[in-house]
Amino acid sequence: MSASVSPPCTALSADAPLFDAQLLRKMSRPGPRYTSYPTADRFSGQFGYHDYLAAVASRRTRGFPKPVSLYLHIPFCDTVCYYCACNKIVTRRLDKAAVYLSYLKREIAMQAALFSGMNQLRQLHLGGGTPTYLNDAQMDELMAHLRHHFEFADDADGEFAIEVDPRTVTPERIVRLRQQGFNRISLGVQDYDEAVQRAVNRVQPQSQTQAIIDAARACGYRSINIDLIYGLPEQNLATMAQTLDKVVQANPDRIALYHYAHLPHLFKPQRRIDTARLPDAQTKLDMLGLAIERLGQAGYVYIGMDHFARPDDELAVAQRQGRLHRNFQGYSTHPDADLIACGVSAIGAVGATYSQNVKTLEAYYERIDNNELPIERGVALGMDDLLRRSIIQMLMCQFELSTEAVEQAFPIDFADYFAAEMPQLRALEDDGLVELKAGWISVTARGRLLIRNVCMVFDAYLATPVPSAIPRFSRTL
């Protein structure tokens, strides 16, 4: 690839997405990322604590209990990264974490009581914020509390992951986290270029990050992920090429490559970014094309929606075997697990419901002091929601769906039920995003990078916009 102009199309294998710059420019539009369906903007305050209790109770009627997943949100950071769109609290007052941990443990105990007898924990994910804002002793306390209330799967079978800011830990801390039970680690890198790092207030030398990667490998983590972002201020093709070279050299098991969505009206830290220093649309496309080419050459498989993995990684294996799943933490290998969520703003999925906790510490503490789960809003899914969620899941995870399989799972005739959607699908076929054959909808290599556009065809809620002048979604590319 030229250092100045990306080729119109780039594909490296049958599994690789085909990078068609002209098509990507044409199709880019705001759209959901589909970590859920319905999407979180459709959650309602009419769904509350008692609705959640009913959903857990109905879970007991399903027969043999299945393992569960657990997400814990640790919202604290000691510095602010200007690009950040997460729910976080920037503070250097470490006592706040101690208070929060005491309430988080109470919420965990409340959830564990509801799931008594159904509490085998197959997946655990600590996100933030910065989970390692908790010190060693606090993390020991939290993990002991979890093991008291949940039956952890064996280390070889369970996925126990934590997000780590390499600036906040030492190699010794990485060893301690492994001893505490974590076997997967995700490292925020974003970009290795110092000018880019300064522009987003996240200076992080490569040597610092590499020391953490080396420590994680040495003590036996099953998977190491690196997060990158393209579209940040001061980025260009040259800086992206250098970052990609360093990432490939580090050889992580997974790479998440996110498109920076500049939405300062929604996320205050982004107001500190100088918009004049942001790369233009063509440069962002060129950087994406370069990343696809370099990561493909390095042997990474495109999983979908920003994610790449080694061919022997469990995500790539799950995709080949048709059992990949997508939830609020991204792609997952366990589609049959309900997701219990604890902490401010955390979103869970139990049965045919989604629920989200309150977003402020004050409201969170007040609910728990009243002996209530801090659920603020959510949604109970109807049959149409479940049908469309199933279709969007299949397209997101496998890039194809069998209409006959959908008809076997739901009491519908696919062509009749989705008669209104068929013209949109045919238009996508004309553009080269999908192939429509008897009994199948298949996403083409060209369409893989635009999978959100394909899924939006089946989103019934997009026809009834939420009343707001503020854009809610990032662009599909």
C-alpha positions in Angstrom: 0.0 0.0 0.0 1.2 3.5 -0.8 2.0 5.8 2.0 -0.3 8.4 0.5 -3.1 6.6 -1.3 -4.9 3.4 -0.4 -6.0 1.1 -3.2 -9.7 1.0 -4.0 -10.0 -2.7 -3.0 -7.9 -4.8 -0.7 -8.6 -8.4 0.3 -6.1 -11.0 1.5 -8.1 -14.2 1.9 -11.5 -15.7 1.6 -12.3 -14.7 5.2 -10.9 -11.1 4.8 -13.2 -8.1 4.3 -12.8 -6.4 0.9 -11.8 -2.8 1.4 -13.7 -0.8 -1.3 -13.1 2.9 -0.5 -15.7 4.2 -2.9 -18.4 1.9 -1.5 -17.5 2.8 2.1 -17.8 6.5 1.4 -21.2 6.0 -0.3 -22.6 3.8 2.5 -21.3 5.5 5.6 -24.2 6.8 7.8 -25.0 6.9 11.5 -26.1 3.6 12.9 -26.2 1.3 16.0 -23.3 -1.0 16.9 -25.9 -3.7 18.0 -24.4 -4.8 21.2 -28.0 -5.4 21.9 -31.3 -5.4 20.1 -33.3 -3.3 20.8 -30.5 -0.9 21.3 -29.9 0.9 24.6 -31.5 4.1 23.5 -34.8 2.2 23.4 -34.7 1.2 27.0 -37.5 2.7 29.1 -37.9 3.8 32.7 -41.1 1.8 32.7 -39.0 -1.3 33.1 -37.7 -1.5 36.7 -36.5 -3.6 39.6 -39.7 -5.7 39.8 -39.6 -6.5 36.1 -36.0 -7.7 36.6 -37.1 -9.9 39.5 -39.8 -11.5 37.2 -37.2 -12.1 34.5 -35.0 -14.0 36.9 -37.9 -16.0 38.3 -38.9 -17.0 34.8 -35.3 -18.2 34.2 -35.9 -20.9 36.8 -38.6 -22.5 34.7 -36.2 -23.2 31.8 -35.0 -26.5 33.2 -31.4 -27.4 33.7 -29.6 -24.2 34.9 -27.1 -22.7 32.5 -23.9 -20.9 33.4 -24.0 -17.2 33.8 -21.8 -14.3 32.9 -21.0 -11.4 35.2 -20.0 -7.8 34.3 -18.6 -5.5 36.9 -18.2 -1.8 36.2 -15.4 0.0 38.0 -15.9 3.7 37.0 -12.8 5.4 38.4 -9.8 6.9 36.5 -7.1 9.1 37.8 -6.7 11.0 34.5 -9.1 11.7 31.6 -8.4 10.5 28.1 -9.9 13.1 25.8 -11.4 10.6 23.3 -13.2 8.6 26.0 -16.9 7.9 25.7 -17.2 5.5 28.7 -19.1 6.2 31.9 -16.3 7.1 34.3 -15.4 9.3 37.3 -12.0 11.0 37.1 -10.6 11.4 40.6 -7.4 11.0 42.6 -9.4 10.4 45.8 -8.7 6.7 46.4 -11.2 6.6 49.3 -14.0 6.9 46.7 -13.0 3.4 45.4 -13.3 2.0 48.9 -16.8 3.3 49.4 -17.8 2.1 45.9 -16.4 -1.3 46.5 -18.5 -1.7 49.7 -21.7 -1.0 47.8 -20.6 -3.1 44.8 -20.2 -6.1 47.1 -23.7 -5.5 48.4 -25.1 -5.5 44.9 -23.2 -8.7 44.0 -24.7 -10.4 47.1 -28.2 -9.3 46.1 -27.8 -10.7 42.6 -26.2 -13.9 43.9 -29.2 -14.5 46.2 -31.5 -14.1 43.2 -29.5 -16.6 41.2 -29.0 -19.1 44.0 -28.7 -22.6 42.5 -28.1 -21.0 39.1 -24.8 -19.3 39.9 -22.1 -21.2 38.0 -19.9 -18.4 36.6 -18.5 -19.1 33.2 -17.5 -15.6 32.2 -16.4 -12.6 34.3 -15.4 -9.2 32.8 -14.2 -6.1 34.8 -14.5 -2.9 32.8 -14.4 0.8 33.4 -13.1 3.3 33.9 -10.0 1.6 35.1 -10.6 -1.6 37.0 -7.0 -1.6 38.3 -7.9 1.7 40.1 -8.7 -0.9 42.8 -5.4 -1.8 44.6 -4.2 -5.3 45.2 -5.9 -5.7 48.6 -9.2 -4.3 47.2 -9.0 -6.7 44.3 -8.3 -9.6 46.6 -11.4 -8.6 48.6 -13.6 -8.3 45.5 -12.5 -11.7 44.1 -12.9 -13.5 47.4 -16.4 -12.0 47.6 -17.3 -13.2 44.1 -16.0 -16.7 44.9 -18.1 -16.8 48.0 -21.2 -16.0 46.1 -20.6 -17.7 42.7 -19.3 -21.1 41.6 -16.4 -20.3 39.3 -15.8 -22.5 36.3 -12.3 -24.1 36.2 -9.6 -21.8 34.9 -9.3 -23.9 31.7 -13.0 -23.5 30.9 -13.9 -20.1 32.3 -13.2 -16.7 30.7 -12.2 -14.2 33.4 -11.1 -10.9 31.8 -10.0 -7.5 33.0 -9.4 -4.2 31.2 -6.0 -2.7 32.1 -4.5 0.7 31.5 -0.7 -0.2 31.1 0.1 3.2 32.7 -1.5 2.2 36.0 0.1 -1.2 36.6 3.5 -2.9 36.9 4.5 -6.3 35.6 4.3 -7.5 39.2 0.6 -6.3 39.3 -0.1 -8.3 36.2 1.3 -11.5 37.9 -0.9 -10.7 41.0 -4.0 -10.3 38.8 -3.3 -13.8 37.3 -3.0 -15.2 40.8 -6.3 -13.6 41.6 -8.0 -15.6 38.9 -7.9 -13.5 35.7 -6.9 -15.4 32.6 -7.7 -12.8 29.9 -6.4 -9.2 29.7 -7.3 -6.3 27.5 -4.8 -3.4 27.2 -5.7 0.1 26.1 -3.1 1.3 23.6 -5.0 3.4 21.0 -1.8 4.6 19.3 1.9 4.4 19.8 2.7 7.8 18.3 3.8 10.3 21.0 2.2 13.3 19.2 -1.2 11.4 19.0 -0.8 10.4 22.6 -0.2 14.0 23.7 -3.2 15.2 21.7 -5.6 12.8 23.6 -3.8 13.2 27.0 -2.6 9.6 27.2 1.2 9.4 27.0 2.1 5.8 27.1 5.6 4.7 26.0 5.8 1.5 23.9 8.3 0.0 26.4 5.7 0.4 29.2 3.0 -1.4 27.3 5.4 -4.1 26.1 6.6 -4.8 29.6 2.9 -5.6 30.6 2.5 -7.8 27.5 5.6 -9.7 28.3 4.6 -10.2 32.0 1.1 -11.4 30.9 2.7 -14.0 28.5 5.1 -15.2 31.2 2.5 -15.9 33.8 0.1 -17.7 31.5 -2.8 -15.5 30.5 -4.9 -17.4 27.8 -5.6 -14.3 25.7 -4.1 -10.8 25.4 -6.0 -8.1 23.5 -4.9 -4.7 22.4 -7.3 -1.8 21.7 -6.5 0.7 18.9 -8.4 3.7 17.6 -8.1 5.3 14.2 -9.4 8.8 13.5 -7.6 10.5 16.5 -6.0 13.9 16.3 -2.5 14.0 14.7 -3.0 10.6 13.1 -2.0 10.0 9.5 -1.0 7.0 7.4 2.6 7.2 8.5 1.8 7.2 12.2 -0.7 4.4 11.7 1.8 2.3 9.8 4.3 2.6 12.6 1.7 1.8 15.3 0.6 -1.3 13.3 4.2 -2.5 12.9 4.7 -2.3 16.7 1.4 -4.0 17.4 2.2 -6.9 15.0 5.6 -7.2 16.6 3.9 -7.5 20.1 1.8 -10.3 18.6 -1.4 -10.1 20.8 -4.0 -12.8 20.4 -6.7 -10.2 19.6 -6.9 -6.7 18.3 -9.8 -4.3 18.5 -9.5 -1.5 16.0 -12.2 1.2 16.7 -13.2 4.1 14.7 -13.1 7.3 16.8 -16.5 8.9 16.9 -16.2 12.6 17.7 -19.4 13.4 19.6 -18.5 16.2 21.9 -22.2 17.1 22.5 -22.5 13.7 24.2 -19.1 13.2 25.8 -17.5 16.2 27.5 -13.9 15.1 27.4 -14.0 15.2 23.6 -14.5 18.9 23.8 -10.8 19.2 24.7 -9.8 17.8 21.3 -8.7 20.3 18.7 -11.0 19.4 15.7 -8.6 21.0 13.3 -6.1 18.2 14.2 -8.5 15.4 13.4 -7.8 13.5 10.2 -10.2 14.0 7.3 -12.6 11.3 6.1 -10.3 10.1 3.3 -7.3 9.7 5.6 -9.5 7.8 8.1 -10.5 5.4 5.2 -6.9 5.1 4.2 -5.9 4.2 7.7 -8.6 1.5 7.9 -7.5 0.0 4.6 -3.9 0.0 5.8 -4.9 -1.7 9.0 -6.9 -4.4 7.2 -4.0 -5.1 4.9 -1.2 -5.2 7.6 -3.2 -7.3 10.0 -4.2 -9.7 7.3 -0.6 -10.1 6.2 0.3 -10.8 9.8 -2.2 -13.7 9.9 -5.1 -12.1 11.8 -8.7 -13.2 11.0 -11.3 -10.5 10.7 -14.0 -11.4 13.2 -16.3 -8.5 12.5 -17.2 -5.1 13.9 -13.6 -3.9 14.6 -12.2 -7.2 15.9 -9.3 -9.3 14.7 -8.0 -12.5 16.2 -5.3 -15.1 15.6 -6.8 -18.1 13.7 -6.3 -20.4 16.8 -7.9 -17.8 19.2 -11.2 -19.0 20.7 -13.1 -16.2 19.0 -11.9 -17.3 15.6 -12.6 -20.9 16.4 -16.1 -20.0 17.7 -16.9 -18.1 14.5 -15.8 -21.1 12.3 -18.0 -23.4 14.4 -21.0 -21.1 14.2 -21.3 -20.4 18.0 -20.0 -16.8 18.1 -22.1 -14.4 20.1 -22.2 -10.6 20.6 -23.1 -8.7 23.7 -22.3 -5.5 25.6 -18.6 -6.5 26.0 -18.3 -7.2 22.2 -17.9 -10.7 20.8 -18.2 -13.8 23.1 -17.9 -17.5 22.8 -20.8 -18.4 25.2 -24.1 -17.5 23.6 -26.2 -19.4 26.1 -25.3 -17.4 29.2 -27.4 -14.7 30.9 -25.4 -11.6 31.7 -25.6 -10.2 35.2 -24.4 -6.6 35.5 -23.2 -4.8 38.6 -22.0 -1.3 39.2 -23.1 2.2 38.0 -24.5 2.3 34.4 -23.8 -1.5 33.9 -26.1 -3.2 31.4 -27.3 -6.8 31.8 -29.3 -9.3 29.8 -31.4 -11.9 31.6 -33.8 -14.0 29.6 -35.8 -11.9 27.2 -34.9 -8.6 29.0 -32.2 -6.0 29.1 -31.7 -3.8 32.2 -29.4 -0.9 33.0 -28.3 0.4 36.4 -28.4 4.1 37.4 -25.6 6.2 36.2 -24.5 8.3 39.2 -22.9 7.2 42.4 -25.5 9.1 44.5 -28.4 7.3 42.9 -26.5 3.9 43.0 -25.8 4.2 46.7 -29.4 5.3 47.5 -31.0 2.3 45.8 -28.7 -0.2 47.5 -29.3 1.5 50.9 -33.0 0.9 50.2 -32.2 -2.8 49.6 -33.1 -2.6 45.9 -31.1 -3.4 42.9 -30.1 -0.1 41.3 -32.0 -0.8 38.0 -33.1 2.4 36.3 -34.5 1.3 33.0 -34.6 -1.6 30.6 -36.9 -3.4 28.1 -38.8 -6.7 27.9 -38.5 -8.2 24.4 -41.6 -9.3 22.5 -41.6 -12.0 19.8 -40.7 -9.5 17.0 -37.8 -8.2 19.1 -36.5 -11.8 19.7 -36.8 -12.6 16.0 -35.0 -9.5 14.8 -32.3 -9.9 17.5 -31.7 -13.4 16.4 -31.3 -12.3 12.8 -28.9 -9.4 13.7 -26.9 -11.8 15.9 -26.4 -14.2 13.0 -25.4 -11.5 10.6 -23.0 -9.8 13.0 -21.3 -13.1 14.1 -21.5 -15.3 11.0 -22.1 -12.9 8.1 -24.9 -15.1 6.8 -28.2 -16.5 7.9 -30.4 -19.4 6.8 -34.0 -18.1 6.4 -35.2 -21.7 6.8 -33.5 -21.9 10.2 -35.2 -18.7 11.2 -38.6 -20.2 10.1 -37.9 -23.3 12.2 -37.2 -21.2 15.3 -40.0 -18.7 14.8 -43.6 -19.2 13.5 -43.2 -17.1 10.4 -42.8 -17.2 6.7 -39.6 -15.2 6.2 -40.5 -13.7 2.8 -43.9 -12.7 3.9 -42.8 -11.4 7.4 -40.0 -9.3 5.9 -41.7 -8.2 2.7 -41.2 -4.6 3.6 -37.4 -5.2 4.1 -36.8 -7.1 0.9 -36.5 -4.0 -1.3 -33.8 -2.7 1.0 -32.0 -6.0 0.9 -32.1 -6.0 -2.9 -30.7 -2.5 -3.0 -27.8 -3.7 -0.8 -27.4 -6.7 -3.2 -27.1 -4.2 -6.1 -24.4 -2.4 -4.2 -22.5 -5.6 -3.6 -23.0 -5.9 0.2 -25.1 -9.1 0.2 -26.1 -12.1 -1.9 -29.7 -13.3 -1.8 -30.1 -16.9 -2.7 -32.8 -19.4 -2.1 -32.9 -19.9 1.7 -29.9 -17.7 2.4 -28.7 -14.2 3.0 -25.0 -13.9 2.8 -22.8 -10.9 3.5 -20.1 -10.5 0.8 -16.5 -9.6 1.4 -17.4 -6.1 0.4 -20.2 -6.0 2.9 -18.3 -7.2 5.9 -17.0 -3.8 6.8 -20.6 -2.4 6.4 -22.3 -5.1 8.5 -24.0 -2.4 10.6 -25.7 -1.2 7.4 -27.0 -4.7 6.6 -28.3 -5.2 10.1 -30.1 -1.8 10.1 -32.4 -3.2 7.5 -33.9 -5.5 10.2 -34.1 -2.8 12.9 -37.8 -2.0 13.3 -37.1 0.9 15.7 -35.1 3.0 13.2 -38.5 3.9 11.5 -39.6 5.7 14.7 -36.7 8.0 15.8 -36.2 9.0 19.4 -37.3 12.6 19.7 -34.0 14.4 19.8 -32.0 16.8 17.7 -28.8 15.3 19.0 -27.2 12.5 16.9 -27.2 9.2 18.9 -25.0 7.0 16.8 -21.6 7.0 15.3 -21.2 6.6 11.6 -21.0 3.0 10.3 -17.6 3.9 9.0 
